Amino acid sequence: MTTILACIDASLYATSVVEHAAWAAARLNGDIEVLHVIQRKDAVAARHDLSGAVGLGAKSALLEELVRIDESEGKLAQEKGRALLAAAKSHLEELNLSNLTLTHRHGGIVETIIEREETADLVIIGKRGASADFAKGHLGSKVERVVRQSIRPVLVASRAYTEPKTIMVAFDGGASSRKALSFVATSPLFAGVALHVVMAGREDQTHATHLNWARELLAIREDAHVTIIDGKPEDVIVSQIATTGADMLVMGAYGHSPLRTMIVGSTTAEMIRSCTIPVLLFR
């Protein structure tokens, strides 16, 4: 049985994550696990006037106050988490999805997602977390860390859900993009969905070899279009999303090493940041 791991928090992306999970579960005849993680906060950071607290008496009072802060914040976080999961369950049931599990955990968000994905086939997360909603175009560090560490396909949901009718695969011939295209070609998730495969670069022998592989793989799909366009990958992908009217972008994730990415940037991170459509990533 296929399992979709839907990771939600208090951000504006929670509803979209749940609705993308419902879409995937319906097409894959799968179960949904809705995960909410309470990340422990540093209680000291909750106060901004501790610099003058000196002396043993002050320290004792401070410790007592920190314990009270920690307990009250912990209870509030638990209540919020239960409310989020209850709302997700109600929404999924309205969408006629009943095979679901609610998981409430304490700990590191990334570490917990990686742990829970062991029993999942697809991970869905929001583009930004609850603390990043104010920053337009911001890519949360936790989102990037999940994508880098996950061994499953990761769907980074857009703010609003739209049923995917047309998808675009950004193809470069590398191992992760071949994995992505193979999934698209064979998975019921994309059955009957219009498919555009785009490669960025000049028409040379190396690219021709990759494109021939893609065309052979997609020979059974009459709705598949494979093309190569000269230009930078970021520019080509963005322009072709607009041209094709794609509802979802599929691509391999992080073709370069983390060190090289830190120096020269990453097409993957740029696409997640700039795209207003969901991005399905494969490593």
C-alpha positions in Angstrom: 0.0 0.0 0.0 1.3 3.4 -0.9 1.7 5.9 1.9 1.8 9.7 1.6 3.5 11.6 4.4 1.9 15.1 4.6 3.9 17.4 6.9 1.9 20.3 8.3 2.5 23.3 10.6 0.8 26.5 11.4 1.9 28.2 8.1 -0.4 29.2 5.3 0.7 26.1 3.3 -1.0 23.6 5.6 -4.2 23.4 3.6 -2.4 23.1 0.3 -0.2 20.3 1.7 -3.3 18.4 2.8 -5.1 18.9 -0.5 -2.0 17.8 -2.5 -1.9 14.7 -0.3 -5.5 14.0 -1.0 -4.9 14.3 -4.7 -1.9 11.9 -4.5 -3.7 9.4 -2.3 -6.7 9.2 -4.6 -4.6 8.6 -7.7 -2.3 6.1 -6.0 -5.0 4.4 -4.0 -2.8 5.2 -0.9 -3.0 6.0 2.8 -2.1 9.4 4.3 0.0 10.0 7.4 -0.4 13.6 8.6 2.6 14.6 10.6 2.9 17.6 12.9 6.2 18.2 14.8 6.5 20.3 17.9 10.0 21.7 17.9 11.3 22.5 21.3 12.2 26.2 21.7 14.9 27.6 23.9 13.0 29.2 26.8 15.8 31.7 27.4 15.2 33.1 23.9 11.6 33.9 25.0 12.9 36.6 27.3 14.8 39.7 26.1 15.6 41.3 29.5 17.8 38.7 31.2 21.1 40.6 31.0 20.6 42.2 34.4 19.7 39.0 36.2 22.7 38.6 38.5 23.1 37.1 42.0 22.0 33.7 43.3 18.5 34.9 44.3 17.9 36.4 40.8 19.1 33.2 39.2 16.8 31.1 41.3 13.8 33.3 40.4 15.0 33.2 36.7 15.1 29.4 36.7 11.6 29.2 38.1 10.3 31.6 35.5 12.0 29.8 32.7 10.4 26.5 33.9 7.0 28.3 33.9 7.6 29.7 30.4 8.7 26.3 29.1 5.6 24.5 30.6 3.1 27.1 29.3 4.6 27.2 25.8 4.8 23.4 25.7 1.1 23.1 26.6 0.1 25.7 24.1 2.2 24.0 21.3 0.5 20.7 22.1 -3.0 22.3 21.9 -2.1 24.0 18.6 -0.7 20.8 17.2 -3.8 18.8 18.1 -6.0 21.5 16.6 -4.0 21.4 13.3 -4.2 17.6 13.1 -7.9 17.7 13.8 -8.5 20.3 11.1 -6.5 18.2 8.7 -8.5 15.1 9.5 -11.8 16.9 9.0 -10.7 18.4 5.7 -9.5 15.0 4.4 -12.7 13.4 5.4 -14.6 16.1 3.5 -12.5 15.1 0.5 -13.6 11.5 1.0 -10.3 10.3 2.3 -10.6 8.1 5.3 -7.4 5.9 5.3 -5.3 8.3 7.3 -3.1 8.4 10.4 -2.4 11.4 12.6 1.1 11.6 14.1 2.0 14.2 16.7 5.7 14.3 17.7 8.2 16.3 19.7 11.7 16.8 18.4 13.6 18.1 15.4 11.4 18.8 12.4 13.9 17.5 9.7 15.0 14.5 11.8 11.4 13.5 12.4 10.4 13.8 8.8 13.4 11.7 7.7 12.4 9.1 10.4 8.8 8.9 9.3 9.5 8.7 5.6 11.0 5.2 6.1 7.4 3.9 5.8 6.3 6.5 3.1 6.5 6.6 -0.6 6.0 10.3 -1.1 6.7 13.3 1.2 4.7 16.5 0.9 5.8 19.7 2.7 5.0 23.4 2.4 7.4 25.8 0.6 7.8 27.8 3.8 7.3 27.2 7.4 5.2 29.1 9.9 8.1 31.4 10.8 8.9 32.4 7.2 5.5 33.6 5.9 6.6 37.2 6.2 9.5 36.7 3.8 8.4 36.7 0.2 10.4 34.3 -1.9 12.1 32.9 1.2 13.1 29.2 1.1 13.0 27.8 4.7 16.2 26.1 5.7 14.3 23.1 7.0 12.6 22.6 3.5 16.0 22.6 1.9 17.4 20.2 4.5 14.5 17.8 4.0 15.0 17.8 0.3 18.7 17.2 0.6 18.4 14.3 3.1 15.2 12.6 2.0 15.4 9.3 0.0 11.8 9.7 -1.1 10.3 12.0 -3.8 9.5 15.3 -2.1 6.6 17.4 -3.3 7.1 21.1 -2.2 3.5 22.4 -2.2 2.6 25.8 -3.5 0.4 28.1 -1.3 -2.8 27.2 -3.1 -3.7 23.8 -4.5 -4.7 23.3 -8.2 -5.3 19.9 -9.6 -2.3 19.2 -11.9 -3.5 18.8 -15.5 -0.2 19.7 -17.2 3.3 19.0 -15.8 6.7 19.9 -16.9 9.8 17.8 -16.3 13.1 19.7 -16.2 15.5 17.1 -17.7 19.3 17.3 -17.8 20.1 13.7 -18.4 21.6 13.1 -15.0 20.7 10.2 -12.7 18.2 12.1 -10.6 16.4 13.6 -13.6 16.2 10.2 -15.3 14.7 8.8 -12.0 12.2 11.7 -12.1 11.2 11.1 -15.7 10.9 7.3 -15.2 8.6 7.9 -12.3 6.5 10.3 -14.3 6.3 7.9 -17.2 5.1 4.9 -15.2 3.3 6.2 -12.1 -0.5 6.4 -11.9 0.0 9.7 -10.3 0.4 11.3 -13.7 -1.8 9.0 -15.8 -3.7 11.2 -18.4 -1.8 14.3 -17.5 -0.2 16.3 -20.3 3.5 16.1 -20.1 6.3 18.5 -21.3 9.9 17.5 -21.0 12.4 20.4 -21.4 16.2 20.3 -21.5 18.2 23.5 -21.3 21.3 23.8 -23.5 22.6 23.6 -27.0 21.9 20.8 -29.4 25.0 18.7 -29.3 25.8 14.9 -29.3 25.7 14.6 -25.5 22.3 16.3 -25.2 21.0 14.3 -28.2 21.8 11.1 -26.4 19.9 12.1 -23.3 16.9 13.3 -25.4 16.8 10.1 -27.4 16.7 8.2 -24.1 13.8 10.4 -22.9 11.9 10.0 -26.2 12.2 6.2 -26.1 11.0 6.1 -22.5 8.0 8.2 -23.4 7.2 6.5 -26.7 4.0 5.0 -25.2 2.7 8.4 -24.2 1.1 10.3 -27.0 0.7 13.4 -24.7 4.4 13.8 -24.1 6.4 16.5 -25.7 10.2 16.6 -25.5 12.2 19.6 -26.5 15.6 21.3 -26.0 16.0 25.1 -25.6 19.3 27.0 -25.5 19.7 29.1 -22.4 20.4 29.0 -18.7 18.3 26.2 -16.9 16.6 28.7 -14.5 15.6 31.0 -17.4 14.4 28.1 -19.7 12.4 26.4 -16.9 10.6 29.6 -15.9 9.8 30.6 -19.5 8.5 27.1 -20.3 6.3 26.9 -17.3 4.6 30.0 -18.6 4.5 28.8 -22.2 3.1 25.3 -21.4 0.8 26.4 -18.6 2.3 23.7 -16.3 0.6 23.1 -13.0 3.6 21.3 -11.5 7.3 21.1 -12.1 9.2 17.8 -11.7 13.0 17.8 -11.5 16.0 16.1 -10.0 17.3 17.7 -6.9 20.8 19.2 -6.2 23.0 17.9 -9.0 26.1 19.5 -7.5 27.7 18.7 -4.1 26.6 20.8 -1.1 30.0 22.7 -1.1 29.7 23.6 -4.8 26.1 24.6 -4.3 27.2 27.0 -1.5 29.6 28.7 -3.9 27.7 28.8 -7.2 24.0 28.5 -6.1 21.6 25.8 -7.1 18.9 25.5 -9.8 16.9 23.4 -7.4 16.8 26.0 -4.6 16.1 28.7 -7.2 13.2 26.8 -8.7 11.6 26.1 -5.3 12.0 29.8 -4.3 10.7 31.4 -7.5 8.1 28.9 -8.7 4.5 29.6 -7.8 3.6 26.0 -8.7 4.4 22.9 -6.7 7.8 21.2 -7.3 8.3 17.5 -7.2 11.9 16.6 -6.5 13.9 13.4 -6.8 17.4 12.6 -5.6 
